[in-house]
Amino acid sequence: MNTNLFLAEDDVEDMAFFTDIILDISPDIKISVANNGIQLMGFLENAKQLPDLIFLDLNMPLKNGYEALIEIRNTPKLKGIPMTAINILN
């Protein structure tokens, strides 16, 4: 079984850095990406397969990571997904 990760990150350089590191560790990991909390929630609501883990940037436009985190934890089908918050300051 392949691992399915989801990255919510609005900075293109940080996104590339993160995905490069993960794929160096294991090229079989599937990584999906959202640029903001609204895209993240849309993906999760419509996903046929939920991610095994979400990496969530706290500083995103439109809906920030804190808001998305609260929404995920208050949604029964999503609240069991493991998440880790990332806060990369440039």
C-alpha positions, 0 to 999 in steps of 0.5 A: 500500500502506498502512502498518500500525503497531502500538503497545504502550502502556498509558497511554491519554493517551500512546496518544491523543497518539501516534495523533493525531500519526501520523494527522496525518502520514498518515491512511492509516496503520493503527494497532493498539494493545495495552495490554500485552506479553501482548496484543501477543504474542497479536496478533502470533501471530494476525495475518493481516498482520504490522505494518510497524513496532512502537512498543514501550513499555518500561514495561507491565504483565503483560509489559513491553516488554523481555520482549516485545522478547526474545520477538519477536526470538526468534520466527523469523516476527517477528524481522524486524519493525522496532521502536522502543522508547519510554519516556515518563516521566510 
